[in-house]
């Protein structure tokens, strides 16, 4: 029996498509981080109004005062918003540099950090590392493939 010839893929075309998708998904995750900052701001405003309303705390007999509790919560908001800003900026830069085929190691580090952000960041991080570790993609990042 005659077997059909094997199908050959053009690896350069596949790599280009995967890198294009990676860049887009990094932009999406950067946007989701900015959206998270918006939700964090909304949460802060709701908590601030609840904590400043004395009628809510009239029956409290023990524990920290609402002002003390909210003082600690403000640090939570500061730290989480700083992480979201950092993540958004890192993913934005990574997406731009993937499109330009520059700073491959930076994108790999961002991909590794994204793995912590379940579920979207994990998928993006694994996909980023899998694509950027290919030898064929590594060649695309070498200086002779760069446009002046």
Buried (B, 14 or more C-beta within 10 A) or exposed (E): EEEEEEEEEEEEEBBBEBBEBBBEBBBBBBEBBBEBBEEBEEBBEEBBEEBEEEEEBEEEEEEEEBEEEBEEBEEEBEEBBEBBBEBBBBBBBBBBBBBEBEBBEBBBBBBEBBBEBEEEBEBBBBBBBEBBEBEEBEEBBEEEEEEE
